[in-house]
Amino acid sequence: MTALSRSGRWISDHIILIVGLLVLAYTFVPIAVVVLMSFNAPEARLTYQFDGFTWHNWTNPCEPEGMCDAVVLSLEIGLLATIGATILGTLMAFALVRHRFAGRTTANLVIFLPMATPEIVMGSSLLALFVGTGFSGDLGFWTILIAHIMFCLSFVVVTVKARLTGLDSTLEQAAMDLYANEWQTFWRVTFPLVFPGILGAALLAFSLSFDDFIVTNLNAGNEVTFPMFVWGSAQRDIPMQINVIGTAMFLVSVLIVLAGSLRGRRRATA
Amino acid sequence: MSALTQTPAEDAPPEPPDEERPALGRRYTGYLLILPGVLWLGLFFLIPFYSLVATSLYDPAGTVFSGYEMTWAWSNFDNAVTDNWQPLLRSFLFGGLATVFCLLLGYPLAYAIAFKAGRWKYLMLVLVIAPFFTSFLIRTISWQLILADNGFVVDTLQTLRILGADDRLLNTPIAVVAGLTYNFLPFMVLPLYASLDKIDHRLIEAASDLYASPIRGFAKVTLPLSMPGVVAGTLLTFIPAAGDFINAELLGRPSDSMVGNVIQQYFSGGNNYPDAAALSMILMALILGMVLLYVRRAGTEDLV
């Protein structure tokens, strides 16, 4: 009995960790393929397999026609959408956590709904709006930007709100007790404390914007973002350079996240 | 709907600040802060729904170039369903299967992070979201390579006689469901983790003090307490999975197409906006209906 239950506990203690790690490893299999394929020297067009090692793709990242233009466009839109969504979303999060007003429930619902709507529905309704109001000829940079700010907004609100809700309000009270006025309290105490949340929200918004295909594709007109370039090339033949961009994106964002966590940890121990 | 807004993805609205908290500004500041964002969502998320409804009732004879006439053509809905009931059904089937697999894979992972990871907890959480940072499309294209006919996976399964010599994985419904499962797994893991991490360990200890076996303790204590995470994760996985068309397009055959593929084709063809809008409306209505049903059910039994 005891031996049995002890071995049962050992199994439940370790099996779950092992299973969890296996699932985690499985999520990295395609990433490994992306990294591997970024060094691929394809022998024939139209076959997507590893044929041989080369540095060529990394030294000539802009070789496929139009790819780097698409990357630049995605970066521009990502940056502007991040700025827009982060500002609007942060203001909304502050309003929801720090202020009483009528219509909170409605506001919460309006913020939640975009996250519960399939992208294809969001994209097609936005297209219906643009076409219905006579802007079908103007689809392009600005319509993409409008769409991206729209679907990033809710995620920013949720992220900043989580940080703001978990904030220790005694610190602000201490500042007020020490004769800081509201403005000083906000900029010297509240804002620095919420800032990691805002930064996290901005990172999330950027990756959502940079990666979006479904909504963008419907509202892009003749513009081609990086995901649209990848989609287009997947229908023909896939240049290995998209894997270079994929690998670079992965490395840069993991570095940013790790650097952020290291800084956070150092500050916490200081 | 209020139960829906209280899933961990959208935390329960926190209590309004007490009076002793620093009151930043006067009464109307809240409105001023929230107004720009709400306006944006109103203009570009809510009003478009109205446009979608209108478009779905336009005369189907029109084109983008000649313009559309509003003729209250309810027959668009009829046509959309008659022509596309199979992709609609497939969307819910594939999305549902992917959600079940995500739950089966995601629960052990979330459990391991919440209870077994110790000081590696933070690193494991970063690793869960890290694959997100490489483009969704590029990762899905990688699955083409992994599941390819001459690839390692198919070879192994053929050697084990699980697959016949002529069977394949790529361009089958299996590949589509596998792709959906892979792509939406983090949406399942994160809410599950948030829910599991909140559980008071003393409750589980109490169960084992009262002679509950680990399995019984899990079934009677941990699992019920993690239900909010299960509900949130299931919704956050199912909704995008049912609307997705990227996996069906890149990993499946044209005959495995989901409703997203059809809507996308109708819109990009440029001549079938009314039917596409009608299909979009149907998809949204079905998803909202399922969400409400699901939340109400889970809400009355297992949520607070």
Contacts between the chains, C-beta under 8 A, distances in Angstrom:
chain1	res1	chain2	res2	distance
A	5	B	213	7.2
A	8	B	213	7.2
A	8	B	214	6.2
A	9	B	214	6.1
A	12	B	214	4.7
A	12	B	215	7.8
A	13	B	116	7.1
A	16	B	108	5.5
A	16	B	111	5.7
A	16	B	112	5.2
A	16	B	115	7.8
A	16	B	116	6.0
A	17	B	112	4.9
A	17	B	116	4.3
A	17	B	117	7.5
A	19	B	108	4.3
A	19	B	109	7.6
A	19	B	112	7.1
A	20	B	108	5.2
A	20	B	109	4.4
A	20	B	110	8.0
A	20	B	111	7.0
A	20	B	112	2.8
A	20	B	113	6.7
A	20	B	116	7.1
A	20	B	117	7.9
A	20	B	124	7.7
A	21	B	112	7.2
A	23	B	105	5.0
A	23	B	106	7.4
A	23	B	108	6.4
A	23	B	109	4.4
A	23	B	185	7.8
A	24	B	109	6.2
A	24	B	124	6.8
A	24	B	127	5.6
A	24	B	128	7.0
A	26	B	105	7.6
A	26	B	182	7.8
A	27	B	127	7.8
A	27	B	128	7.3
A	27	B	131	5.0
A	27	B	182	7.2
A	27	B	185	6.3
A	27	B	186	7.8
A	28	B	127	7.8
A	28	B	130	7.8
A	28	B	131	6.4
A	29	B	142	7.9
A	29	B	146	6.5
A	30	B	131	7.2
A	30	B	134	7.9
A	30	B	139	4.5
A	30	B	140	7.9
A	30	B	142	3.7
A	30	B	143	6.0
A	30	B	146	6.8
A	30	B	182	7.1
A	31	B	130	7.8
A	31	B	131	5.6
A	31	B	134	5.8
A	31	B	139	7.2
A	31	B	142	7.8
A	33	B	142	4.0
A	33	B	145	5.6
A	33	B	146	6.2
A	34	B	134	5.8
A	34	B	138	5.7
A	34	B	139	7.0
A	34	B	142	5.5
A	37	B	142	7.4
A	37	B	145	7.2
A	48	B	141	7.5
A	48	B	144	6.2
A	48	B	145	5.8
A	48	B	148	7.6
A	49	B	145	6.5
A	49	B	148	6.9
A	49	B	150	7.6
A	50	B	145	8.0
A	88	B	36	5.4
A	88	B	37	4.1
A	88	B	40	6.0
A	89	B	37	6.3
A	91	B	33	4.4
A	91	B	34	7.0
A	91	B	36	6.5
A	91	B	37	6.3
A	92	B	33	6.7
A	92	B	34	5.1
A	92	B	37	4.1
A	92	B	38	7.3
A	94	B	24	7.7
A	94	B	33	5.5
A	95	B	29	7.8
A	95	B	30	4.7
A	95	B	31	7.6
A	95	B	33	3.7
A	95	B	34	3.8
A	96	B	13	6.9
A	96	B	14	7.9
A	96	B	34	7.0
A	97	B	14	5.7
A	97	B	17	7.6
A	98	B	17	5.7
A	98	B	21	7.7
A	98	B	24	5.8
A	98	B	30	7.7
A	99	B	16	7.5
A	99	B	17	7.8
A	99	B	24	7.6
A	99	B	25	7.7
A	99	B	29	5.9
A	99	B	30	2.9
A	99	B	33	6.8
A	100	B	16	4.5
A	100	B	17	7.7
A	100	B	30	6.6
A	101	B	27	7.8
A	101	B	30	3.9
A	101	B	31	5.6
A	101	B	34	7.4
A	104	B	13	6.2
A	105	B	2	7.3
A	105	B	5	7.9
A	105	B	13	7.6
A	107	B	34	5.9
A	107	B	38	6.1
A	108	B	5	5.2
A	108	B	10	7.0
A	108	B	13	5.7
A	109	B	1	6.5
A	109	B	5	6.2
A	110	B	38	6.2
A	110	B	41	5.3
A	110	B	42	7.3
A	110	B	45	7.7
A	110	B	46	7.0
A	111	B	10	7.2
A	111	B	37	7.9
A	111	B	41	7.1
A	112	B	4	7.0
A	112	B	5	5.1
A	112	B	10	4.8
A	113	B	45	7.1
A	114	B	41	6.8
A	114	B	45	5.5
A	115	B	9	6.5
A	115	B	10	7.2
A	115	B	236	7.7
A	116	B	4	7.4
A	116	B	235	7.0
A	116	B	239	5.9
A	116	B	287	7.9
A	116	B	288	7.9
A	116	B	291	6.6
A	117	B	45	8.0
A	117	B	239	7.5
A	117	B	284	6.8
A	118	B	239	5.8
A	118	B	240	6.2
A	118	B	242	6.5
A	118	B	243	2.5
A	118	B	244	7.8
A	118	B	260	7.4
A	118	B	283	6.4
A	118	B	284	7.2
A	118	B	287	6.5
A	119	B	240	6.7
A	119	B	243	6.0
A	119	B	244	7.9
A	120	B	243	4.7
A	120	B	244	7.9
A	120	B	245	6.8
A	120	B	259	8.0
A	120	B	260	4.6
A	120	B	263	5.3
A	120	B	264	6.7
A	120	B	280	6.7
A	120	B	283	7.3
A	121	B	52	7.6
A	121	B	243	6.5
A	121	B	280	4.9
A	121	B	283	6.1
A	121	B	284	4.7
A	122	B	45	7.1
A	122	B	48	7.7
A	124	B	52	6.4
A	124	B	263	6.0
A	124	B	267	6.0
A	124	B	276	6.2
A	124	B	277	6.5
A	124	B	280	4.6
A	125	B	48	3.7
A	125	B	49	5.3
A	125	B	51	6.2
A	125	B	52	3.8
A	125	B	277	7.9
A	125	B	280	6.8
A	126	B	44	6.4
A	126	B	48	4.8
A	127	B	267	6.4
A	128	B	48	6.3
A	128	B	51	3.9
A	128	B	52	4.6
A	128	B	54	7.2
A	128	B	55	4.2
A	128	B	273	7.2
A	128	B	277	5.7
A	129	B	44	7.5
A	129	B	47	6.3
A	129	B	48	4.1
A	129	B	51	4.0
A	129	B	52	8.0
A	131	B	51	7.9
A	131	B	55	7.5
A	131	B	64	6.5
A	131	B	273	7.0
A	132	B	51	4.6
A	132	B	54	6.3
A	132	B	55	6.5
A	133	B	51	7.7
A	136	B	64	6.0
A	146	B	44	5.6
A	147	B	44	7.1
A	149	B	40	6.5
A	149	B	44	7.8
A	150	B	40	6.4
A	150	B	41	6.6
A	150	B	44	4.4
A	150	B	45	5.5
A	153	B	37	6.0
A	153	B	40	6.5
A	153	B	41	6.4
A	154	B	41	7.8
A	157	B	37	7.3
A	158	B	9	6.7
A	158	B	10	5.8
A	158	B	11	7.4
A	161	B	11	6.7
A	161	B	14	7.9
A	162	B	11	6.2
A	165	B	11	6.6
A	165	B	14	4.7
A	169	B	17	7.7
A	169	B	21	5.3
A	169	B	22	7.8
A	172	B	21	7.1
A	172	B	22	5.0
A	173	B	20	7.0
A	173	B	21	7.5
A	173	B	22	7.2
A	175	B	22	8.0
A	176	B	22	5.6
A	182	B	22	6.1
A	182	B	23	7.7
A	182	B	24	5.8
A	182	B	25	7.5
A	185	B	22	5.6
A	186	B	22	8.0
A	186	B	24	6.3
A	190	B	22	7.9
A	207	B	132	6.5
A	207	B	133	6.1
A	210	B	135	7.8
A	211	B	132	7.9
A	211	B	135	5.4
A	211	B	136	5.5
A	213	B	136	6.9
A	213	B	137	6.0
A	213	B	246	6.7
A	214	B	243	7.8
A	214	B	244	7.7
A	214	B	245	7.4
A	214	B	246	7.3
A	214	B	260	7.5
A	214	B	264	7.7
A	217	B	264	7.4
A	217	B	268	7.7
A	218	B	264	7.6
A	218	B	267	5.8
A	218	B	268	7.8
A	226	B	135	7.3
A	227	B	135	6.1
A	227	B	136	7.5
A	227	B	137	5.4
A	230	B	135	6.4
A	230	B	137	4.5
A	230	B	138	6.1
A	230	B	141	7.3
A	231	B	137	6.0
A	231	B	246	7.9
A	234	B	137	7.1
A	234	B	141	5.8
A	234	B	250	6.1
A	238	B	141	6.4
A	242	B	138	5.9
A	242	B	141	7.9
A	243	B	138	6.8
A	245	B	135	7.8
A	245	B	138	7.9
A	246	B	134	4.7
A	246	B	135	5.6
A	246	B	138	4.1
A	246	B	139	7.9
A	247	B	134	7.5
A	249	B	133	5.9
A	249	B	134	5.9
A	249	B	135	6.9
A	250	B	130	7.3
A	250	B	133	5.1
A	250	B	134	4.4
A	253	B	130	7.8
A	253	B	133	3.8
A	254	B	126	7.7
A	254	B	130	5.6
A	254	B	133	6.6
A	257	B	126	5.6
A	257	B	130	7.6
A	258	B	126	7.3
A	261	B	122	6.5
A	261	B	126	7.1
